[in-house]
Each structure stands twice: as structure tokens, then as C-alpha cells.
Amino acid sequence: MEKMNPESVSVDVPSYPGLGRVLAGDYYEDLPFETYISDSQPVPSGPDVYDIRDFGAVPGRGILNTKALQAAADACEKAGGGTVLVAGGSYCSGTITLHSGTTLFIAPDAEILASRNADLLIDPNPAMGTESSGGAFLCIRDASDVTVTGGGRISGNGEWYTYEPRKAPLFAPCDTVMLPRRDQAGQINTVPGSIRTAYRDRIRYAEDKYGEGKPHLRRPSYMVWAQNCRNLVFDNIILHDSMCWTLNVDCCDGVVIRNLVIDDNRHVANTDGIDLTGSSNVEISRCFVSCADDGLCLKNPVSTGRSMSHIRIRDCVVVSVMNAFKIGTGTRYDISDVCVENCIFTMPDLYPGSVSGISIESCDGSKVSDVTLRNLVMSNVTCPVYILLNRRNEAGDPYTEEVGANAYWGGGIRGIRIENIAASDVELPCIITGYADRKKDGSPVRQAVSDIAIANAVLKYREAGEKVTVPDPVPEFLTDYPESNAHGDVPACGFYVRHADRVSLENILVAPRKANTRETIVMEDVR
């Protein structure tokens, strides 16, 4: 192969040169790379290997190699498939698109690094439509039989796309635990010192969250984005410092994700670990995820237009500032046949700790069903279990008198089984709730979650003071963005169950704080 001269390289110029500083606590320092990532995977060679250096790529943090990397990927496609090889250093680039029949092999001594210039990280095919307006770094679209592997790293330069937080990361727990108040209209009234405020003050946002007159920052929506693909494998790879969603598998079928380490800045907003949207027949195993937002997340928003099913997740560790495992929030189409087992959800060093361990939500019309979670260990997870059905109706379906005619009155949650869970350093009770509302004519609407079974659960609170103010009645959570620390105080310290049918709690142990004055289990409108 005739080598190309590096004439296509240029210098990477950041869109926001004042950003990029890393604070102590932003990254989890004890990542067990050696447990999940192998450095002995054979480096491929032969005529079907397309080494990016042969296309003019030059390593170096400030050198752009977009044209060289894309040329190697395109040559691989033209030849009918093969391996794109990245070895021998760090290669900065704008958006790269892989094609069918491609293996992207990033050697252990190498990485591809996203540009800090937002203009270079784009949606390569905007006519297809996406859920968000930003672009992506590594794209795989309308492709089949694609593998990303090698033991090397894909990096996103996440700190260069968000503002620094109001406060530095917090390493000490709160002496007194309290939540924001919610009035009878459901509005959240911020309480200084609440665990919700403590969490949010440390997030790096791309928006002017605090009314300080800062401009909105443009940033990519995904670091790695696979859409409308079949037979994908992500194996033995490190994903580092994402600028938003780390790995989004969108409307794909037949996906294997294993031996993956996600090492994100734990305060860059919206840096979910693995997001599955509208995808089916997916297996996730032996992954270590450290991120600022949801660790392992299933969504099915209006953009997918299809149901998703048969998701298997096992043997993963999640260090998440938000929810370790979540179904939601974009939930317009159905999600079913999900199993999560033998996982650890933890936050070893930061406070207030993960917002939730298990969060199952339907807000926009999804019917979520047949979900099993078992053999889970949680530590420093604020709320172990949060299950909520409401009618946020993100797509804006019109009002209808007939419940179920469209998504106005929400979807459903049924057939959830959670067994063999142990949670330590708990801060908040578990919540399982549907909702009650009224039609325009005043007639009642009751949308219950149903067939919920929790067995063999041990929940032990962290010892601290607590300030609890339970409203009477507890407001409905009708149209809000669901989050356990936004729900407000409820009258139970263990499980608060409301608007539910056929609920089983078996062999439950709750060890509350010494300061606790609430009952362990409270059920309201449970049939």
C-alpha cells in the first residue's frame, strides 16, 4: 500500500479555550483496568489491515487526523471489510464513521481523541434525525458486523464542553439528611443543604443553570453512537472522558458489550455510561462503568418508533453519581423482557452517593413489563429502589377522555421482580408508585403499577441526623421529571407504595437510622 503524506493534518483549536480543568474527585481513581481490559490481544496484520498511519495519521494531542482516520475507514469499506488499526499514540480527530464489516482495533498503546472544536464533531447524516441536536465522535450507522476492540482507548475531552461546577466534589457525608419540599401543586421548593442541592451544585453543565448570563455551550450528544445496526460487538475497550452520552446503541439488533471500562468525569452532566434506545437482543457483561449520569440505562423515546426487548445485563460494576440501573426517562415505546443480575452498584468516595440503585420509570407512554433484577449489592446508594409511573407526556400527545387511547395518560409498569439485594449506607426510602388524577369533567383516573414482587432485601441506613417533613397528603408526582431525591419526603423509611395492584414484599429487613420516626412500610391505595 502506498503511504500518504500527513498533509491533511491540522491543529486542534478548542471552541471554549477557558475550559478543561480537572478537579480532585472528578475521576474515580481505583479503576480495575487489569480486571476488564487485556493488553495481550494480538495486533492484527495482513493485507486487510488498514493502519491509519499509512493514511497520514500523526500522533500528538494537538494534531488533527480526521481525514486520515476517515480515509482508512473508507478504504476498508471499499475493500469489502477488514480492520482499521490504531496504534502508536494518541490521535486527535473530528467525527469518524465506521462501515459494515469493519473491526476498529485500538491497540493498548493508542487512543482516538475527540477534538475540542465543536464544529468538527457533527451528525454525519442529519437527514436521518436524532433525539438531540448535537453530533457524535465515533459513528456506526446503517451497518452490520462491526467490532470495536483492542484494549486501547476512545476519549472525548468532556471537560472542554461544560462549565466548571459551583462547588468542588464532596468527600464527606452530610451530617443531616433532608430533601427539598414539594407543595400540593407538585412544585419542588429548593432547600439549602438538601442532598439534591449537594449533588446538583457539583455538576458541570453546558447550560446557564444558575442564571449567571453564561452562553449555552455547543457539545456533541454522543461519544460513541451506533444507530440502525445489526451484529455489533464492543469488547476489550476503554471509553474515557465522554462529553455527553458515552455509548448509545440506538435502534440496533444483536449487540454484545463486554470487557468494557467507562472512565468518565463524574461531574460532566449527561455522561450516561451505556444507553440502549429502541434496541433488542442485547447482552452486556463484565463492564465497569464510572460516570456522572445513569450507568446502565434503557430508554425508548418517541424518536425510535419501535418496541425493545430481550436485554441481558450481568456481572457489571457501576459507580454512578445518578442511577446505577435505569429504565427511563424517555419512555414512549414499550420495553420488555429485561434481566439484570450479579451486579454491584456503588459510590466509594463521593457524597451524597448515587441517586438510585434501581430506577424503573414510565413517563411518556411506554408499557414496561417483565423485568427481573437479582443478586445485587449496593453501597452508598441514596435510594435503593425507585419505581414510578406518571404522565409527563414528553411527546405532547393531546388530551383524551379515553385512558390508553394515546400517551396523554401515560403507559404502564407491570411484572417487576427484584430479589436478593443488599444495600448499605442508604439515605432514602424505596418508592413504588403509580398515580391518581382527574379528567376535565372531574371523574377519577387511577393508573397503577402492578405485579411488583420484592424478595430477600436487606436495606441498612447510614447513621446520621435527618430532617423529615412529610406533607399530608403526599402530592401526586404527575408530570415531573422523575428522580428519587426530587420526590420529597414520604411517610415510610423502608418502602412507600401507592397506587399499586398485586404487590409482594417478602423477607424484607430495613435497618433505619436511630433518628427515624417513620413506619417501615406504608401502603396507600394498594389493591
C-alpha positions as CSV (number, residue, x, y, z in Angstrom):
1,M,0.0,0.0,0.0
2,E,1.3,3.4,-0.9
3,K,1.7,5.6,2.2
4,M,0.2,9.0,2.2
5,N,1.9,12.2,3.4
6,P,0.4,13.8,6.5
7,E,-0.8,16.8,4.5
8,S,-4.3,16.5,5.8
9,V,-3.4,17.1,9.5
10,S,-4.1,20.4,11.2
11,V,-4.0,21.9,14.7
12,D,-6.9,21.3,17.1
13,V,-8.3,24.6,18.3
14,P,-10.8,24.4,21.2
15,S,-14.2,26.1,20.9
16,Y,-14.0,27.1,24.5
17,P,-10.3,27.6,25.4
18,G,-11.1,28.7,29.1
19,L,-12.4,25.2,30.0
20,G,-10.8,21.8,30.5
21,R,-9.7,22.0,34.2
22,V,-10.0,18.7,36.1
23,L,-10.7,18.8,39.9
24,A,-9.8,16.2,42.5
25,G,-12.7,13.7,42.7
26,D,-13.8,14.2,39.1
27,Y,-12.5,10.7,38.3
28,Y,-12.7,7.5,40.2
29,E,-9.0,6.7,40.9
30,D,-9.3,2.9,41.6
31,L,-10.5,1.7,38.3
32,P,-9.5,-2.0,38.0
33,F,-8.4,-1.9,34.3
34,E,-6.4,-5.1,34.6
35,T,-9.6,-7.0,35.6
36,Y,-11.5,-6.0,32.5
37,I,-9.0,-5.0,29.8
38,S,-6.4,-7.2,28.2
39,D,-3.2,-5.9,26.8
40,S,-2.3,-9.2,25.2
41,Q,-4.8,-9.2,22.3
42,P,-2.8,-9.9,19.1
43,V,-2.4,-6.8,17.0
44,P,-3.8,-7.7,13.5
45,S,-1.6,-7.7,10.4
46,G,-2.0,-8.6,6.8
47,P,-3.5,-7.2,3.6
48,D,-6.9,-6.5,5.0
49,V,-5.5,-4.3,7.8
50,Y,-5.7,-0.5,7.3
51,D,-3.2,1.2,9.5
52,I,-4.2,4.8,10.0
53,R,-0.5,5.8,9.9
54,D,-0.4,4.6,6.2
55,F,-3.1,7.2,5.5
56,G,-1.2,10.1,7.0
57,A,-2.2,10.0,10.7
58,V,0.3,11.5,13.1
59,P,0.1,11.1,16.9
60,G,0.0,14.2,19.1
61,R,-2.6,15.8,21.3
62,G,-2.9,19.0,19.3
63,I,-2.8,17.4,15.8
64,L,-6.0,16.7,13.9
65,N,-6.2,13.5,11.9
66,T,-9.8,13.4,10.9
67,K,-9.1,13.0,7.1
68,A,-6.6,10.3,7.7
69,L,-8.8,8.2,10.0
70,Q,-11.8,8.5,7.8
71,A,-9.7,7.6,4.7
72,A,-8.6,4.4,6.4
73,A,-12.3,3.5,7.3
74,D,-13.5,4.3,3.8
75,A,-10.7,2.2,2.2
76,C,-11.7,-0.7,4.5
77,E,-15.3,-0.4,3.3
78,K,-14.2,-0.2,-0.4
79,A,-12.2,-3.5,0.0
80,G,-15.3,-5.3,1.4
81,G,-14.3,-5.1,5.0
82,G,-11.3,-5.6,7.2
83,T,-9.5,-4.0,10.2
84,V,-8.8,-0.3,10.8
85,L,-5.7,-0.3,13.0
86,V,-4.9,2.5,15.5
87,A,-1.5,2.0,17.2
88,G,1.4,4.0,18.4
89,G,0.0,7.0,20.2
90,S,-2.9,9.4,20.7
91,Y,-4.7,10.6,17.5
92,C,-7.0,13.6,17.7
93,S,-9.9,13.7,15.3
94,G,-13.3,15.1,14.5
95,T,-16.2,12.8,13.7
96,I,-15.3,9.3,12.3
97,T,-17.8,6.9,10.7
98,L,-17.3,3.2,10.5
99,H,-18.9,0.9,7.9
100,S,-20.2,-2.6,7.6
101,G,-17.6,-5.4,8.0
102,T,-15.2,-3.3,9.9
103,T,-13.2,-4.1,13.0
104,L,-11.8,-1.0,14.7
105,F,-8.7,-2.2,16.6
106,I,-7.2,0.3,19.0
107,A,-4.0,-1.1,20.4
108,P,-3.3,-0.8,24.2
109,D,-0.7,1.9,23.4
110,A,-3.1,4.0,21.5
111,E,-6.3,6.1,21.6
112,I,-8.5,8.2,19.4
113,L,-9.2,11.5,21.0
114,A,-12.2,13.8,20.2
115,S,-11.4,17.3,19.0
116,R,-12.1,20.2,21.4
117,N,-13.7,22.0,18.4
118,A,-17.5,21.6,18.5
119,D,-17.7,22.3,14.7
120,L,-15.7,19.1,14.0
121,L,-18.0,16.8,16.0
122,I,-21.1,16.6,13.9
123,D,-24.1,14.4,12.9
124,P,-22.7,12.8,9.7
125,N,-26.2,12.3,8.4
126,P,-28.6,14.9,9.9
127,A,-31.4,13.9,7.5
128,M,-31.8,10.7,9.5
129,G,-33.0,12.7,12.5
130,T,-31.8,12.3,16.1
131,E,-33.2,12.8,19.6
132,S,-30.8,15.7,20.2
133,S,-29.2,18.4,18.2
134,G,-25.6,17.6,18.8
135,G,-23.2,15.4,16.9
136,A,-21.0,12.4,17.7
137,F,-17.4,11.4,17.8
138,L,-17.4,7.8,16.6
139,C,-20.4,6.9,14.5
140,I,-21.6,3.5,13.2
141,R,-24.8,3.9,11.2
142,D,-26.9,1.5,9.0
143,A,-24.1,-1.0,9.3
144,S,-23.7,-4.7,10.2
145,D,-20.9,-6.9,11.6
146,V,-18.9,-4.2,13.2
147,T,-16.5,-4.7,16.1
148,V,-14.6,-2.2,18.3
149,T,-11.8,-3.8,20.3
150,G,-8.1,-3.9,21.0
151,G,-7.6,-2.8,24.6
152,G,-7.0,0.8,23.8
153,R,-9.0,3.9,24.5
154,I,-11.6,6.2,23.0
155,S,-11.6,9.6,24.7
156,G,-14.0,12.5,24.5
157,N,-12.4,15.6,26.1
158,G,-15.6,16.1,28.1
159,E,-14.4,18.9,30.4
160,W,-13.9,21.1,27.3
161,Y,-17.7,21.2,26.7
162,T,-19.1,22.1,30.1
163,Y,-18.7,24.8,32.7
164,E,-16.9,24.2,35.9
165,P,-19.2,23.4,38.8
166,R,-20.4,25.7,41.5
167,K,-18.6,23.7,44.2
168,A,-15.8,21.2,44.3
169,P,-16.5,17.5,44.6
170,L,-17.7,16.4,48.1
171,F,-15.9,13.7,50.0
172,A,-17.7,13.9,53.4
173,P,-21.3,12.9,54.0
174,C,-23.9,15.3,55.2
175,D,-24.4,15.4,59.0
176,T,-28.2,15.9,58.5
177,V,-30.1,14.4,55.6
178,M,-33.0,16.3,54.2
179,L,-34.9,16.6,50.9
180,P,-36.4,19.5,49.0
181,R,-40.1,20.2,49.8
182,R,-42.9,19.7,47.4
183,D,-46.1,21.7,47.6
184,Q,-49.6,20.3,46.8
185,A,-49.2,21.5,43.3
186,G,-46.2,19.3,43.0
187,Q,-43.6,22.1,42.7
188,I,-40.2,21.5,44.1
189,N,-39.1,24.1,46.6
190,T,-35.3,24.1,46.9
191,V,-34.0,23.7,50.5
192,P,-30.4,24.8,51.1
193,G,-28.4,21.8,52.4
194,S,-30.6,19.2,50.9
195,I,-29.0,16.2,49.3
196,R,-30.4,17.2,46.0
197,T,-28.7,20.6,46.2
198,A,-25.5,19.0,47.3
199,Y,-25.5,16.8,44.2
200,R,-26.5,19.4,41.7
201,D,-24.1,22.1,42.8
202,R,-21.2,19.8,41.7
203,I,-22.4,19.1,38.2
204,R,-20.7,20.6,35.2
205,Y,-23.5,21.9,32.9
206,A,-23.3,23.1,29.3
207,E,-26.2,25.4,30.0
208,D,-26.6,28.5,32.2
209,K,-28.3,26.6,35.1
210,Y,-27.9,29.3,37.6
211,G,-28.9,32.4,35.7
212,E,-25.4,33.8,35.6
213,G,-25.7,35.1,32.0
214,K,-23.4,32.4,30.5
215,P,-24.0,31.4,26.9
216,H,-25.2,27.9,26.0
217,L,-22.2,25.7,25.1
218,R,-22.4,23.5,22.0
219,R,-21.3,20.0,22.6
220,P,-21.7,16.6,20.9
221,S,-24.6,14.3,22.1
222,Y,-22.6,11.1,22.0
223,M,-19.1,9.9,22.2
224,V,-19.8,6.6,20.5
225,W,-23.1,6.3,18.6
226,A,-24.4,3.2,16.8
227,Q,-27.7,3.6,15.0
228,N,-29.8,1.1,12.9
229,C,-27.1,-1.6,13.0
230,R,-27.0,-5.4,13.3
231,N,-24.4,-7.6,14.9
232,L,-22.3,-5.2,16.8
233,V,-19.5,-6.1,19.3
234,F,-17.8,-3.8,21.8
235,D,-15.2,-5.9,23.5
236,N,-11.9,-5.1,25.4
237,I,-12.0,-1.3,25.0
238,I,-11.8,1.8,27.3
239,L,-14.2,4.7,26.9
240,H,-12.8,7.8,28.6
241,D,-14.0,11.3,29.4
242,S,-17.2,11.5,27.4
243,M,-18.7,14.9,26.6
244,C,-22.3,13.6,26.9
245,W,-23.7,10.1,26.4
246,T,-20.8,7.7,26.4
247,L,-22.1,4.8,24.3
248,N,-25.5,5.0,22.7
249,V,-26.9,1.8,20.9
250,D,-29.9,3.2,19.1
251,C,-32.4,1.0,17.1
252,C,-29.9,-1.8,16.8
253,D,-30.4,-5.6,16.9
254,G,-27.9,-8.2,18.1
255,V,-25.4,-6.4,20.2
256,V,-22.7,-7.7,22.6
257,I,-20.9,-5.3,25.0
258,R,-18.3,-6.9,27.3
259,N,-15.0,-6.3,28.9
260,L,-15.6,-2.6,28.8
261,V,-14.3,0.1,31.1
262,I,-16.0,3.5,31.1
263,D,-13.9,6.2,32.9
264,D,-15.8,9.4,32.7
265,N,-15.5,12.7,34.6
266,R,-18.2,12.1,37.3
267,H,-19.4,15.6,37.2
268,V,-19.9,16.3,33.4
269,A,-23.7,16.5,33.0
270,N,-25.5,13.8,30.9
271,T,-22.5,11.5,30.7
272,D,-24.5,8.3,30.9
273,G,-22.4,5.1,30.6
274,I,-24.3,2.7,28.3
275,D,-27.6,3.8,26.8
276,L,-29.8,1.4,24.9
277,T,-32.6,3.1,22.9
278,G,-35.0,1.1,20.9
279,S,-32.6,-1.8,20.7
280,S,-33.3,-5.5,21.2
281,N,-31.3,-8.7,21.7
282,V,-28.5,-7.0,23.7
283,E,-26.1,-8.7,26.1
284,I,-23.9,-6.6,28.4
285,S,-21.4,-8.4,30.7
286,R,-18.2,-7.8,32.6
287,C,-18.3,-4.0,32.4
288,F,-17.0,-1.4,34.8
289,V,-18.8,1.9,34.5
290,S,-17.8,5.1,36.3
291,C,-19.8,8.1,35.2
292,A,-21.8,11.3,36.2
293,D,-25.2,10.2,35.0
294,D,-27.1,6.9,34.6
295,G,-24.7,4.0,34.4
296,L,-26.7,1.3,32.6
297,C,-29.8,2.9,31.0
298,L,-32.7,1.7,28.8
299,K,-34.8,4.3,27.1
300,N,-37.3,4.1,24.3
301,P,-38.2,7.7,23.3
302,V,-40.5,8.9,20.5
303,S,-37.6,9.0,18.0
304,T,-37.2,5.2,17.9
305,G,-40.8,4.3,16.8
306,R,-40.4,0.7,17.9
307,S,-40.5,-1.5,21.0
308,M,-37.4,-3.1,22.5
309,S,-37.0,-6.4,24.3
310,H,-34.6,-9.2,25.4
311,I,-31.9,-7.2,27.3
312,R,-29.5,-9.2,29.4
313,I,-27.1,-7.5,31.8
314,R,-24.8,-9.3,34.2
315,D,-21.5,-9.1,36.2
316,C,-21.1,-5.4,36.0
317,V,-19.9,-2.8,38.5
318,V,-21.4,0.7,38.3
319,V,-20.0,3.8,40.0
320,S,-22.6,6.5,39.2
321,V,-23.5,9.8,40.6
322,M,-27.0,9.3,39.3
323,N,-28.9,6.0,38.8
324,A,-26.8,2.8,38.5
325,F,-29.5,0.9,36.5
326,K,-32.4,2.8,35.0
327,I,-35.3,2.3,32.7
328,G,-36.3,5.8,31.6
329,T,-36.6,8.7,31.2
330,G,-37.5,9.0,27.5
331,T,-40.2,6.2,27.5
332,R,-42.7,6.4,24.6
333,Y,-42.5,2.9,23.2
334,D,-42.6,-0.4,25.0
335,I,-39.7,-2.1,26.9
336,S,-39.9,-5.8,28.0
337,D,-38.0,-8.9,28.8
338,V,-35.1,-7.4,30.8
339,C,-32.9,-9.3,33.2
340,V,-30.1,-7.7,35.4
341,E,-28.1,-9.9,37.7
342,N,-24.9,-10.3,39.7
343,C,-24.0,-6.6,39.7
344,I,-22.5,-4.1,42.1
345,F,-23.8,-0.6,42.4
346,T,-21.6,1.7,44.5
347,M,-20.2,5.1,45.1
348,P,-17.0,4.6,47.1
349,D,-15.7,8.1,47.6
350,L,-18.2,10.9,46.8
351,Y,-21.3,12.2,48.5
352,P,-24.3,12.2,48.6
353,G,-23.8,9.0,46.7
354,S,-25.6,7.5,43.8
355,V,-29.1,8.9,43.4
356,S,-30.7,5.5,42.9
357,G,-29.6,1.9,42.6
358,I,-32.6,0.6,40.6
359,S,-34.9,3.2,38.9
360,I,-37.8,2.0,36.7
361,E,-39.9,4.7,35.2
362,S,-42.5,5.1,32.6
363,C,-43.4,8.7,31.9
364,D,-44.3,9.1,28.3
365,G,-46.4,6.1,27.3
366,S,-44.1,3.1,27.5
367,K,-45.5,-0.2,28.7
368,V,-42.6,-1.5,30.8
369,S,-43.0,-5.2,31.6
370,D,-41.3,-8.5,32.5
371,V,-38.2,-7.0,34.3
372,T,-36.1,-9.1,36.7
373,L,-33.3,-7.8,38.9
374,R,-31.5,-10.2,41.2
375,N,-28.3,-10.7,43.2
376,L,-27.4,-7.0,43.5
377,V,-25.1,-5.4,46.1
378,M,-25.4,-1.7,46.7
379,S,-23.3,0.7,48.8
380,N,-23.6,4.5,49.3
381,V,-26.7,4.4,47.0
382,T,-29.1,7.0,48.2
383,C,-32.4,5.2,47.2
384,P,-32.1,1.5,46.5
385,V,-35.4,1.1,44.5
386,Y,-37.5,3.8,42.7
387,I,-40.4,2.7,40.6
388,L,-42.6,5.4,39.2
389,L,-45.4,5.7,36.6
390,N,-46.6,9.2,35.7
391,R,-47.9,11.2,32.7
392,R,-45.1,13.6,31.8
393,N,-46.1,13.0,28.2
394,E,-42.8,14.3,26.6
395,A,-44.2,13.9,23.1
396,G,-47.2,16.2,23.9
397,D,-50.0,13.8,22.9
398,P,-53.3,15.6,23.1
399,Y,-55.8,15.2,25.9
400,T,-58.2,12.4,25.6
401,E,-61.1,11.2,27.7
402,E,-60.3,7.6,27.0
403,V,-57.4,6.4,29.1
404,G,-55.0,4.4,26.9
405,A,-56.0,6.0,23.6
406,N,-52.7,7.7,23.3
407,A,-49.8,8.6,25.6
408,Y,-51.5,11.5,27.4
409,W,-52.3,9.4,30.4
410,G,-49.0,7.6,30.4
411,G,-48.2,3.9,29.9
412,G,-47.8,1.2,32.4
413,I,-45.4,-0.8,34.7
414,R,-46.1,-4.4,35.4
415,G,-44.3,-7.7,36.1
416,I,-41.3,-6.4,38.0
417,R,-39.4,-8.8,40.2
418,I,-36.4,-7.8,42.4
419,E,-34.8,-10.4,44.6
420,N,-31.7,-10.9,46.7
421,I,-30.5,-7.3,47.1
422,A,-28.3,-5.9,49.9
423,A,-27.9,-2.1,50.3
424,S,-25.7,-0.4,52.8
425,D,-25.4,3.3,53.7
426,V,-28.9,4.0,52.4
427,E,-30.2,7.6,52.7
428,L,-33.8,7.5,51.5
429,P,-36.8,5.0,51.4
430,C,-37.7,3.0,48.4
431,I,-40.7,4.3,46.4
432,I,-43.1,2.3,44.3
433,T,-46.0,4.4,42.9
434,G,-48.4,5.0,40.1
435,Y,-50.7,8.0,40.1
436,A,-54.2,9.2,40.6
437,D,-55.7,12.2,38.7
438,R,-59.0,13.6,37.3
439,K,-60.3,14.2,33.9
440,K,-61.7,17.5,32.8
441,D,-65.1,16.5,33.9
442,G,-63.9,15.7,37.4
443,S,-64.1,11.9,37.0
444,P,-61.2,10.0,38.6
445,V,-58.3,8.3,36.8
446,R,-56.2,5.7,38.5
447,Q,-53.1,4.5,36.8
448,A,-51.5,1.8,39.0
449,V,-48.2,-0.1,38.8
450,S,-48.9,-3.8,39.1
451,D,-47.5,-7.2,39.8
452,I,-44.4,-5.9,41.7
453,A,-42.5,-8.5,43.8
454,I,-39.5,-7.8,46.0
455,A,-38.0,-10.6,48.0
456,N,-34.9,-11.1,50.2
457,A,-33.9,-7.4,50.6
458,V,-31.6,-6.0,53.3
459,L,-31.5,-2.2,53.5
460,K,-29.3,-0.6,56.1
461,Y,-29.2,3.2,56.5
462,R,-26.1,5.3,57.0
463,E,-26.2,6.7,60.5
464,A,-26.8,10.5,60.5
465,G,-29.3,13.1,61.6
466,E,-32.4,13.6,59.4
467,K,-34.9,16.3,58.9
468,V,-38.1,14.9,57.6
469,T,-41.3,16.9,56.7
470,V,-44.0,14.6,55.3
471,P,-46.8,16.6,53.6
472,D,-50.4,15.4,54.2
473,P,-51.4,14.3,51.7
474,V,-48.3,13.4,49.8
475,P,-48.6,15.3,46.5
476,E,-49.0,13.3,43.3
477,F,-45.9,13.1,41.0
478,L,-47.9,13.7,37.8
479,T,-45.8,15.4,35.2
480,D,-42.4,16.0,36.8
481,Y,-39.1,14.6,35.6
482,P,-38.7,11.5,37.9
483,E,-35.9,11.4,40.3
484,S,-35.9,9.9,43.8
485,N,-34.3,12.9,45.5
486,A,-37.0,15.2,43.9
487,H,-39.9,13.2,45.2
488,G,-39.9,14.8,48.6
489,D,-40.4,13.1,52.0
490,V,-42.8,10.2,52.3
491,P,-44.3,8.6,55.4
492,A,-42.2,5.4,55.3
493,C,-38.5,4.8,55.9
494,G,-38.4,1.5,54.1
495,F,-41.0,1.2,51.4
496,Y,-43.7,3.7,50.4
497,V,-46.1,2.0,48.0
498,R,-49.0,3.9,46.4
499,H,-51.5,3.4,43.6
500,A,-50.4,-0.2,43.0
501,D,-52.0,-3.6,42.4
502,R,-50.7,-7.0,43.5
503,V,-47.6,-6.0,45.4
504,S,-45.5,-8.6,47.3
505,L,-42.8,-7.7,49.8
506,E,-41.2,-10.9,51.2
507,N,-38.4,-11.3,53.7
508,I,-37.5,-7.6,53.9
509,L,-35.1,-6.2,56.5
510,V,-34.8,-2.4,57.0
511,A,-32.4,-1.0,59.5
512,P,-33.2,2.7,59.8
513,R,-31.3,5.5,61.5
514,K,-31.6,6.0,65.2
515,A,-33.3,9.3,64.5
516,N,-36.1,7.6,62.4
517,T,-39.7,8.2,63.5
518,R,-41.4,6.8,60.4
519,E,-43.0,3.4,59.9
520,T,-41.0,0.8,57.9
521,I,-43.7,0.1,55.2
522,V,-46.6,2.3,54.3
523,M,-49.1,1.3,51.6
524,E,-51.8,3.7,50.2
525,D,-54.3,2.7,47.6
526,V,-52.8,-0.7,47.1
527,R,-55.1,-3.5,46.0
